[in-house]
Amino acid sequence: MAKLESEHRVQVVWRGGEDGDSRAHEIRLSEQTLACSSASEYRGDPDKADPEQLLVAAASSCHMLWFLALARKRKLQVASYGDEPVGTMDGERFTRVTLRPRVAFEGDPPTAEVFDELHHEAHERCFIANSISCPVEIEPAIG
């Protein structure tokens, strides 16, 4: 199967810290605008998204979307999916991203073996996990 090449465009706009936060900027994603700053450890606004959070969120979101697609392919009905991922840095780079997905199913849940297979395959297919250099670990649970 041929690989599909694609581009993914965003806009990043900085206006000189008009709101008093010299690190404040916007990220425009399609029709959405996200207020951002640097991480609070780097004197950013803790009430705004930071690039490190966005990387962790991207890894989680990508894994979830693959998981949902793979579950659907196996005719499994996912009732809900939630994650509270954590990215760990050493001050210079990410050393680990840990995903902690919690999945509930309609009807009987899959066996533990099938559940683990779904997460393993989702991890293998995740574009983001395949693109970052630190380990991405999965700690899934049903429920």
RODO-2510 file (C-alpha; in nm, 4 decimals, decimal comma):
residues 143
     n   res          X          Y          Z
     1     m     0,0000     0,0000     0,0000
     2     a     0,1430     0,3373    -0,1008
     3     k     0,1998     0,5899     0,1728
     4     l    -0,0145     0,9000     0,1508
     5     e     0,1866     1,2200     0,1758
     6     s     0,0011     1,5067     0,3380
     7     e     0,0610     1,8521     0,4785
     8     h    -0,0882     1,9888     0,7984
     9     r    -0,0913     2,3655     0,8220
    10     v    -0,1463     2,5979     1,1153
    11     q    -0,0766     2,9636     1,1785
    12     v     0,1209     3,0897     1,4757
    13     v     0,0847     3,4611     1,5460
    14     w     0,2692     3,6733     1,8031
    15     r     0,1826     4,0402     1,8479
    16     g     0,4503     4,1614     2,0866
    17     g     0,2789     4,0762     2,4119
    18     e    -0,0166     4,3117     2,3724
    19     d    -0,1795     4,1665     2,6853
    20     g     0,1293     4,2080     2,9059
    21     d     0,2454     3,8501     2,8448
    22     s     0,5481     3,8753     2,6151
    23     r     0,5143     3,5039     2,5440
    24     a     0,1457     3,5220     2,4487
    25     h     0,0607     3,4041     2,0997
    26     e    -0,2211     3,2437     1,9070
    27     i    -0,2305     2,9201     1,7196
    28     r    -0,4898     2,9086     1,4474
    29     l    -0,6105     2,5612     1,3620
    30     s    -0,8693     2,5567     1,0841
    31     e    -1,1497     2,7794     1,2146
    32     q    -1,0311     2,7707     1,5762
    33     t    -0,7935     3,0033     1,7565
    34     l    -0,6106     2,8812     2,0645
    35     a    -0,4591     3,1298     2,3100
    36     c    -0,1092     3,0125     2,4003
    37     s     0,1954     3,1109     2,6003
    38     s     0,5107     2,9393     2,7129
    39     a     0,4934     2,6943     3,0015
    40     s     0,4614     2,8555     3,3436
    41     e     0,8105     2,7238     3,4304
    42     y     0,9367     2,9601     3,1606
    43     r     0,7377     3,2624     3,2836
    44     g     0,4369     3,1862     3,0661
    45     d     0,0704     3,2260     3,1503
    46     p    -0,0496     2,9050     3,3203
    47     d    -0,4048     2,9777     3,2018
    48     k    -0,3018     2,9392     2,8366
    49     a    -0,1985     2,6301     2,6458
    50     d     0,1747     2,5816     2,5987
    51     p     0,3649     2,3936     2,3264
    52     e     0,4603     2,1135     2,5631
    53     q     0,0948     2,0507     2,6529
    54     l     0,0049     2,0545     2,2839
    55     l     0,2622     1,7853     2,2063
    56     v     0,1286     1,5629     2,4852
    57     a    -0,2299     1,6286     2,3719
    58     a    -0,1382     1,5451     2,0123
    59     a     0,0088     1,2097     2,1163
    60     s    -0,3010     1,1280     2,3212
    61     s    -0,5454     1,2388     2,0539
    62     c    -0,3680     1,0444     1,7797
    63     h    -0,3624     0,7261     1,9895
    64     m    -0,7319     0,7677     2,0742
    65     l    -0,8367     0,8158     1,7122
    66     w    -0,6503     0,5032     1,6047
    67     f    -0,7932     0,3073     1,8981
    68     l    -1,1488     0,4111     1,8077
    69     a    -1,0983     0,3214     1,4409
    70     l    -0,9512    -0,0178     1,5273
    71     a    -1,2273    -0,0940     1,7805
    72     r    -1,4913    -0,0007     1,5210
    73     k    -1,3224    -0,2343     1,2707
    74     r    -1,3637    -0,5172     1,5240
    75     k    -1,7300    -0,4198     1,5743
    76     l    -1,6672    -0,3070     1,9338
    77     q    -1,8853    -0,0230     2,0606
    78     v    -1,6822     0,2271     2,2620
    79     a    -1,9108     0,4204     2,4991
    80     s    -1,6444     0,6628     2,6240
    81     y    -1,2726     0,7231     2,6084
    82     g    -1,0791     0,9539     2,8384
    83     d    -0,7127     1,0149     2,8948
    84     e    -0,5012     1,2177     3,1346
    85     p    -0,1608     1,1939     2,9662
    86     v     0,1582     1,3272     3,1191
    87     g     0,4727     1,4408     2,9422
    88     t     0,7947     1,4335     3,1430
    89     m     1,0843     1,6607     3,0561
    90     d     1,4394     1,6830     3,1877
    91     g     1,4637     2,0589     3,1302
    92     e     1,5805     2,0221     2,7704
    93     r     1,3641     1,7577     2,6082
    94     f     1,0822     1,5160     2,6662
    95     t     1,2067     1,1954     2,8257
    96     r     0,8705     1,0183     2,8266
    97     v     0,5061     1,0641     2,7418
    98     t     0,2671     0,8440     2,9371
    99     l    -0,0860     0,7905     2,8109
   100     r    -0,3440     0,6646     3,0593
   101     p    -0,6529     0,5931     2,8503
   102     r    -0,9680     0,4762     3,0260
   103     v    -1,2148     0,3132     2,7909
   104     a    -1,5731     0,2050     2,8557
   105     f    -1,7608    -0,0193     2,6166
   106     e    -2,1275    -0,0691     2,5460
   107     g    -2,2185    -0,4260     2,6282
   108     d    -1,9489    -0,6741     2,7159
   109     p    -1,5966    -0,5347     2,7040
   110     p    -1,3377    -0,7151     2,4923
   111     t    -1,1055    -0,9653     2,6517
   112     a    -0,7896    -0,8276     2,8100
   113     e    -0,5938    -0,9759     2,5191
   114     v    -0,8043    -0,7947     2,2564
   115     f    -0,7953    -0,4729     2,4598
   116     d    -0,4155    -0,4877     2,4761
   117     e    -0,3950    -0,5693     2,1033
   118     l    -0,6042    -0,2630     2,0208
   119     h    -0,3778    -0,0359     2,2242
   120     h    -0,0643    -0,1953     2,0829
   121     e    -0,1820    -0,1509     1,7241
   122     a    -0,3033     0,2044     1,7929
   123     h     0,0397     0,2831     1,9348
   124     e     0,2152     0,1289     1,6344
   125     r     0,0028     0,3342     1,3928
   126     c     0,0063     0,6657     1,5816
   127     f     0,1744     0,9261     1,3615
   128     i     0,2750     1,1399     1,6575
   129     a     0,4251     0,8579     1,8642
   130     n     0,6176     0,7498     1,5540
   131     s     0,7524     1,1020     1,5094
   132     i     0,8848     1,1947     1,8526
   133     s     1,2112     1,0646     1,9913
   134     c     1,1113     0,9889     2,3505
   135     p     0,9250     0,6751     2,4550
   136     v     0,5460     0,6895     2,4545
   137     e     0,4119     0,4497     2,7166
   138     i     0,0542     0,3286     2,7416
   139     e    -0,1139     0,2445     3,0746
   140     p    -0,4680     0,1543     2,9634
   141     a    -0,7651     0,0497     3,1709
   142     i    -1,1200    -0,0591     3,0988
   143     g    -1,3808     0,1378     3,2822
***
